[in-house]
Amino acid sequence: MAASLRMRTTVQRSFMQMMTVLKVVDNSGAKKVMYIQALKGKKGARLGDTIIASVKEAFPNGKVKKGKLVSGVVVGAAMQRGHCDGSEVKFDDNAMVLVDKQGQAIGTRDFGPVPHQLRHKKHVKILSLAWHIA
């Protein structure tokens, strides 16, 4: 055949970029955080990535105070994500769970659904605290 085949490269789009406001879905004391950077040096963040964020709103008696830099795991993204079987997962808003330096969750409960893809990224503790696994 004389026709040349073109290889299509699929571009992996990131779910979140800098300055994105995320909702905190655990009982650590923070309400909203702003995404600053990913720990792996990537520009954007996807489901299951560990990121660094700044607390923008917090409860008065919580473990985390306003203005503090925290790290957390992205557990929900408003942008839809396709699976191999053709199904798509989409959350209502961008959400994260706060973790410490060792990767353990700061809060003792997680509210809302958590994607099962976190199991592949070794965040089993977050899955065990989750209210619902999507």
Helices and strands as residue ranges (DSSP letters): E 21-24, E 30-38, E 50-58, E 69-76, E 81-82, E 88-89, E 95-99, E 110-114, G 116-119, H 124-129, E 130-133
